[in-house]
């Protein structure tokens, strides 16, 4: 099993910054992918950013140039640096890990952390 615990959410004014962190523990393989997703009230969950175990990164067009994902493989953590935040970034942010120990890909989710962008 894998456990994911997010931290770092909160209330921030438009234009401000926040840094989210996700700590992974348990049976974590060296080859995995970690993502951040978000879900705003009344909307479907949306993919935000991805980092592979080789540290290749990808971000959605909606946050490109403002959000940066990174990871520390030694500590099994992934971070999301969010700059120039907008009210439309308000959502619950979820950490996600996927890996394939036996063939089928297994997916794990954190409990989520609330980010509110408001003046």
C-alpha positions as CSV (number, residue, x, y, z in Angstrom):
1,X,0.0,0.0,0.0
2,X,0.9,3.6,-0.5
3,X,-0.1,6.6,1.6
4,X,0.0,10.2,0.3
5,X,-0.3,13.2,2.6
6,X,-0.6,16.7,1.2
7,X,0.1,20.0,3.0
8,X,0.6,23.6,2.3
9,X,-2.9,24.7,1.2
10,X,-4.5,27.9,2.5
11,X,-6.0,31.3,1.7
12,X,-4.0,33.6,-0.5
13,X,-4.7,36.8,-2.3
14,X,-4.8,37.0,-6.1
15,X,-1.2,37.3,-7.5
16,X,0.2,35.5,-4.4
17,X,2.1,32.2,-4.1
18,X,1.7,29.0,-2.3
19,X,3.8,25.8,-2.2
20,X,2.0,22.5,-1.9
21,X,3.9,19.4,-0.7
22,X,3.0,15.7,-0.8
23,X,4.8,13.0,1.2
24,X,4.5,9.5,0.0
25,X,5.1,6.4,2.2
26,X,4.7,2.7,1.9
27,X,5.5,0.4,-0.9
28,X,6.8,2.9,-3.4
29,X,8.6,1.7,-6.5
30,X,11.6,3.5,-7.9
31,X,9.7,3.8,-11.2
32,X,6.5,5.8,-10.7
33,X,4.7,8.9,-11.8
34,X,3.3,11.6,-9.5
35,X,0.7,14.1,-10.4
36,X,-1.3,17.0,-9.0
37,X,-5.0,17.2,-9.7
38,X,-7.5,19.8,-8.5
39,X,-11.2,19.9,-8.2
40,X,-13.2,23.1,-7.9
41,X,-16.8,23.1,-6.5
42,X,-19.2,21.8,-9.0
43,X,-16.5,20.8,-11.5
44,X,-14.8,17.6,-12.5
45,X,-11.4,16.8,-11.2
46,X,-8.7,18.4,-13.4
47,X,-5.1,17.3,-14.1
48,X,-2.6,20.0,-13.2
49,X,0.9,18.7,-13.5
50,X,3.1,15.6,-13.7
51,X,6.6,14.6,-12.7
52,X,8.1,11.2,-13.6
53,X,10.7,9.3,-11.5
54,X,13.3,10.6,-14.0
55,X,12.1,14.2,-13.2
56,X,10.5,14.9,-16.6
57,X,7.7,17.4,-16.0
58,X,4.5,18.3,-17.7
59,X,1.9,21.0,-16.8
60,X,-1.5,21.8,-18.1
61,X,-2.1,24.8,-20.3
62,X,-4.2,26.4,-17.6
63,X,-1.2,26.7,-15.2
64,X,1.8,26.7,-17.6
65,X,4.3,29.4,-16.7
66,X,2.8,29.9,-13.2
67,X,3.0,26.4,-11.5
68,X,6.1,24.3,-11.2
69,X,6.2,20.7,-10.1
70,X,9.2,19.0,-8.7
71,X,10.1,15.9,-6.7
72,X,12.7,14.6,-4.3
73,X,13.1,10.9,-4.9
74,X,15.3,10.4,-1.8
75,X,12.5,11.8,0.4
76,X,9.5,10.5,-1.7
77,X,8.0,13.9,-1.9
78,X,6.5,16.0,-4.7
79,X,5.9,19.7,-4.6
80,X,3.8,22.2,-6.5
81,X,5.0,25.8,-6.5
82,X,2.1,28.0,-7.5
83,X,2.8,31.6,-8.4
84,X,0.6,34.4,-9.8
85,X,-2.4,32.7,-8.3
86,X,-5.9,33.5,-9.7
87,X,-9.3,33.1,-8.2
88,X,-10.0,30.4,-10.7
89,X,-7.2,28.3,-9.1
90,X,-9.4,27.9,-6.1
91,X,-9.9,24.2,-5.6
92,X,-9.0,21.1,-3.5
93,X,-5.6,19.9,-4.7
94,X,-4.9,16.2,-4.7
95,X,-1.6,14.3,-5.0
96,X,-1.7,11.2,-7.1
97,X,0.9,8.4,-7.5
98,X,0.7,5.7,-10.1
99,X,3.0,2.6,-10.5
100,X,2.9,-0.8,-12.0
101,X,4.4,-3.4,-9.6
102,X,2.8,-6.5,-11.3
103,X,1.6,-5.2,-14.7
104,X,-1.6,-3.3,-14.1
105,X,-1.1,0.3,-13.0
106,X,-2.1,1.0,-9.5
107,X,-3.4,4.5,-8.5
108,X,-3.2,6.2,-5.1
109,X,-4.7,9.5,-4.0
110,X,-4.1,11.8,-1.1
111,X,-6.9,13.3,1.0
112,X,-6.6,16.7,-0.7
113,X,-5.7,20.2,0.5
114,X,-7.8,23.3,0.0
115,X,-6.4,26.3,-1.9
116,X,-8.5,29.4,-1.9
117,X,-7.5,32.5,-3.9
118,X,-9.5,35.5,-2.8
119,X,-9.1,39.1,-1.8
